[in-house]
Structure formats: C-alpha cells, structure tokens
Amino acid sequence: MTTKRGSTPVRSEEHNSYFQAGYTKCSQYVSFTGTVSKSAILDDETSIVELFATQDCWVSVIGNADTPPTKPSAEKTTVSNIKLLRGGIVGFIGVPPSILNPVVAVVRDDTSGTLDITEYD
C-alpha cells in the first residue's frame, strides 16, 4: 500500500492511506446573533478550523481589521468568502495563509446560537 505525503495543507500523522489527523491547538466559543461576531485572532500556523454551531449560521475567515461579507439574500446564487453552516453539523473551513490576523466571522441565519471553533495545523 502506498501512501501519498502532503495530500493536505494540514501537518499530520498518516494513520493509513485515507485518514490524516491534524494537531489540535486551540478551541473557543463565540455567541452569534443578527450582527456579526468575531472570534479571537487565530494562531499564525492554523491552516484549517473545525466548526460546530448550535443553529444555522454564516461563517467566513477574514482579517481582524477587514469588514465581513454580508450573508447572501435568497436570490443570490454566487457566494464569495462566506459559507452556510447548518446547526448540529460539523463543518471545516480553510484559513488562507495570506490573511493577516485571521478571525472567524459569524452571523446567524434565523436563530441566535453558539459557534464552537477548533484550530488545527
């Protein structure tokens, strides 16, 4: 069995040919409402974050000083730099290395809730 190295940007230990484990660095909770909330600044080495929300929400990785994108209206078909995260389902989002002082920006879809953010490198 051959194993390909470097198949993801996450530093990992290869357990077999289809599963790689990232190293957990930090976790935080962010409450979200109808206005945008931001997480604490992510570590410079973070390349991916695991997200778990209690309610549907819109998430984006932005620079701490940047203006977050607005959640799309129902008629929009193209979504840029923002992702719908369904409540109760784990999701992942990459952290582009070009972003300075990256944070996770979050805003509710219909109901306020809490977002659990776990950083990996």
C-alpha positions as CSV (number, residue, x, y, z in Angstrom):
1,M,0.0,0.0,0.0
2,T,1.4,3.4,-1.0
3,T,0.8,6.5,1.0
4,K,0.9,10.0,-0.5
5,R,2.6,12.6,1.6
6,G,1.4,16.2,1.5
7,S,-2.1,15.5,0.3
8,T,-3.5,18.2,2.6
9,P,-2.1,21.5,3.9
10,V,-2.6,20.2,7.4
11,R,0.5,18.8,9.2
12,S,-0.4,15.3,10.1
13,E,0.4,11.8,11.1
14,E,-0.6,9.3,8.5
15,H,-2.6,6.6,10.1
16,N,-3.5,4.9,6.8
17,S,-4.0,5.9,3.2
18,Y,-7.3,7.6,3.7
19,F,-7.2,9.3,7.1
20,Q,-4.9,12.0,8.4
21,A,-5.1,13.6,11.8
22,G,-4.3,17.3,12.4
23,Y,-2.9,18.6,15.6
24,T,-5.5,20.4,17.8
25,K,-4.2,23.7,19.0
26,C,-6.9,25.8,20.5
27,S,-10.7,25.9,20.9
28,Q,-13.1,28.8,21.6
29,Y,-16.8,29.5,21.7
30,V,-18.4,32.5,20.0
31,S,-22.0,33.5,20.6
32,F,-23.7,34.8,17.5
33,T,-26.8,37.0,16.8
34,G,-28.1,39.1,14.0
35,T,-25.0,41.2,14.0
36,V,-21.6,39.9,13.0
37,S,-19.5,38.4,15.8
38,K,-15.7,37.7,15.5
39,S,-13.6,35.0,17.2
40,A,-10.3,35.8,18.9
41,I,-7.4,36.0,16.4
42,L,-6.4,32.6,15.2
43,D,-2.8,31.3,15.5
44,D,-0.5,32.2,12.6
45,E,0.1,28.5,11.9
46,T,-3.6,27.5,11.8
47,S,-4.5,26.1,8.3
48,I,-8.0,24.8,9.0
49,V,-10.7,25.2,11.6
50,E,-13.4,22.8,12.6
51,L,-16.8,24.5,13.3
52,F,-19.8,23.3,15.1
53,A,-22.8,25.6,15.5
54,T,-25.9,25.1,17.6
55,Q,-28.1,26.9,15.0
56,D,-27.7,27.7,11.2
57,C,-25.2,30.5,10.6
58,W,-23.0,32.1,8.0
59,V,-19.2,31.9,8.6
60,S,-16.2,33.4,7.0
61,V,-12.4,33.6,7.7
62,I,-11.3,37.2,7.4
63,G,-8.6,39.5,8.7
64,N,-9.4,41.0,12.1
65,A,-9.5,44.5,10.6
66,D,-11.5,43.5,7.5
67,T,-15.2,44.1,7.0
68,P,-17.0,40.8,7.0
69,P,-19.1,39.8,3.9
70,T,-22.8,40.1,4.3
71,K,-25.0,36.9,4.3
72,P,-26.5,36.4,0.9
73,S,-30.1,37.0,0.2
74,A,-32.3,34.2,-1.2
75,E,-31.9,35.4,-4.8
76,K,-28.1,35.3,-4.9
77,T,-26.6,32.2,-6.5
78,T,-22.9,33.0,-6.1
79,V,-21.4,33.2,-2.6
80,S,-18.0,34.6,-2.2
81,N,-15.9,34.1,1.0
82,I,-18.9,33.1,3.2
83,K,-20.3,29.6,4.0
84,L,-23.6,28.5,5.4
85,L,-23.0,26.2,8.3
86,R,-26.0,24.1,9.3
87,G,-26.7,23.8,13.1
88,G,-25.8,20.5,14.6
89,I,-23.4,19.5,11.8
90,V,-19.6,19.7,11.9
91,G,-18.0,21.8,9.2
92,F,-14.5,22.7,8.2
93,I,-13.1,25.9,6.6
94,G,-9.6,26.6,5.4
95,V,-7.5,29.6,6.6
96,P,-5.7,31.3,3.7
97,P,-2.1,32.0,4.6
98,S,-2.4,35.5,3.0
99,I,-4.8,36.8,5.7
100,L,-3.2,38.8,8.5
101,N,-4.6,38.3,12.0
102,P,-7.3,35.8,10.8
103,V,-10.6,35.5,12.7
104,V,-13.8,33.6,12.1
105,A,-16.7,36.0,11.5
106,V,-20.2,34.6,12.2
107,V,-23.8,35.8,11.9
108,R,-27.0,33.9,12.5
109,D,-29.3,32.8,9.7
110,D,-32.6,32.9,11.6
111,T,-31.9,32.0,15.2
112,S,-29.0,33.1,17.5
113,G,-26.7,30.4,18.9
114,T,-23.1,29.4,19.7
115,L,-20.3,28.5,17.4
116,D,-17.5,26.1,18.6
117,I,-14.2,26.8,16.8
118,T,-11.3,24.3,17.0
119,E,-8.0,25.2,15.3
120,Y,-5.7,22.7,13.6
121,D,-2.3,23.0,12.0
